[in-house]
């Protein structure tokens, strides 16, 4: 996996960008994405309308996660990183495809955002990964 960070000047400090990059790299190893032959764009923006999102382009073999600067407090930024990284995992390994029709694990879904099985799984995984990451950071300190 090749990771590229893109950011808007002023929205994220150098320290915050470094923290996000460290979390992305750790998570990539943790969920099995590090060995994938893909590119991952991490876009740090200032969009106040969403915490984050993720998508994957099969043709370009490129995943993109976007994280908003509105989530920089109280570990919300890390939760969002882990949530969106899990979606990249789902795109690559669980058949997630949100296009005209939402597909997940070979099944078509017409459900709202909060009840979508891929979102439920990502919300669960973000909490699990955050706890594990904090233990990793404590051991590394």
C-alpha positions in Angstrom: 0.0 0.0 0.0 1.2 3.4 -0.9 -0.2 6.2 1.3 -0.4 9.8 0.3 -1.6 12.6 2.6 -3.3 15.6 1.1 -4.4 18.5 3.2 -5.6 22.1 3.2 -3.1 24.5 4.6 -4.3 25.9 7.9 -7.0 23.3 8.6 -4.5 20.7 10.1 -1.3 21.3 11.9 1.9 19.4 11.1 1.6 17.5 14.4 -2.1 16.5 13.6 -1.1 15.4 10.1 1.7 13.2 11.6 -0.8 11.8 14.1 -3.2 10.9 11.3 -0.5 9.3 9.2 0.7 7.2 12.1 -2.8 6.0 12.8 -3.5 5.2 9.1 -0.2 3.2 8.9 -1.0 1.3 12.1 -4.5 0.6 11.0 -3.4 -0.6 7.5 -1.3 -3.2 9.2 -3.9 -4.1 11.8 -6.7 -4.8 9.2 -4.5 -6.4 6.6 -4.4 -3.5 4.1 -0.7 -2.8 4.3 0.2 -5.7 1.9 -2.4 -4.7 -0.6 -1.1 -3.4 -4.0 -3.2 -0.2 -3.9 -2.8 3.5 -3.4 -4.5 5.2 -0.4 -5.2 8.9 -0.5 -5.8 10.4 2.9 -7.5 13.8 2.4 -7.6 16.1 5.4 -10.1 18.8 4.7 -12.1 21.4 6.5 -15.6 20.3 5.3 -18.0 20.8 8.3 -20.8 18.8 6.7 -19.3 15.3 7.2 -16.9 13.7 9.6 -15.4 11.5 7.0 -16.0 9.1 4.1 -14.3 6.5 2.1 -14.5 5.2 -1.4 -12.5 2.9 -3.7 -11.9 3.0 -7.4 -11.3 -0.5 -8.8 -10.0 0.7 -12.1 -7.3 2.9 -10.5 -6.8 0.6 -7.6 -7.0 3.6 -5.3 -8.8 4.1 -2.0 -9.6 7.5 -0.6 -10.5 8.4 2.9 -11.5 12.0 3.7 -11.4 13.3 7.3 -12.8 16.6 8.3 -11.1 19.0 10.6 -14.3 19.3 12.6 -13.5 16.0 14.2 -10.1 16.9 15.7 -11.1 16.8 19.4 -11.7 13.9 21.9 -10.3 11.1 19.7 -13.1 11.7 17.1 -10.4 12.1 14.4 -8.9 8.7 15.3 -12.3 7.0 15.4 -13.1 8.5 12.0 -9.8 7.3 10.6 -10.4 3.7 11.8 -14.1 3.8 10.6 -13.1 4.9 7.1 -10.1 2.5 6.9 -12.5 -0.3 7.7 -14.7 0.8 4.8 -11.6 0.5 2.5 -11.2 -3.0 3.9 -14.8 -3.7 3.1 -14.5 -2.4 -0.4 -11.5 -4.7 -1.0 -12.5 -7.8 0.9 -16.2 -7.8 1.6 -17.7 -6.7 -1.7 -18.8 -3.2 -0.6 -20.0 -1.2 -3.6 -22.0 1.9 -3.0 -23.1 3.0 -6.5 -26.5 3.0 -8.0 -27.3 0.0 -5.9 -25.6 -0.7 -2.5 -23.9 -4.1 -2.5 -22.3 -5.8 0.5 -21.1 -9.4 0.8 -22.9 -10.3 -2.4 -26.3 -8.9 -1.3 -28.1 -5.8 -2.5 -29.3 -3.4 0.1 -31.8 -0.5 0.2 -31.5 0.7 3.7 -30.7 4.0 5.4 -27.2 5.0 6.4 -27.5 4.2 10.1 -28.9 0.7 9.6 -26.7 -0.3 6.7 -24.7 -3.5 7.8 -21.4 -2.0 6.5 -21.9 1.1 8.7 -22.9 -0.9 11.7 -19.7 -3.0 11.2 -17.6 0.1 10.8 -19.0 1.7 13.9 -18.2 -1.4 15.9 -14.7 -1.8 14.4 -13.8 1.9 15.0 -14.3 1.4 18.8 -12.4 -1.9 18.8 -9.5 -0.4 16.8 -9.3 2.8 18.9 -9.0 0.7 22.1 -6.3 -1.4 20.5 -4.5 1.6 19.1 -4.4 3.3 22.5 -2.8 0.2 24.0 -0.3 0.2 21.2 0.6 3.8 21.9 0.9 3.2 25.7 3.3 0.3 25.0 5.3 2.4 22.6 5.7 5.3 25.0 
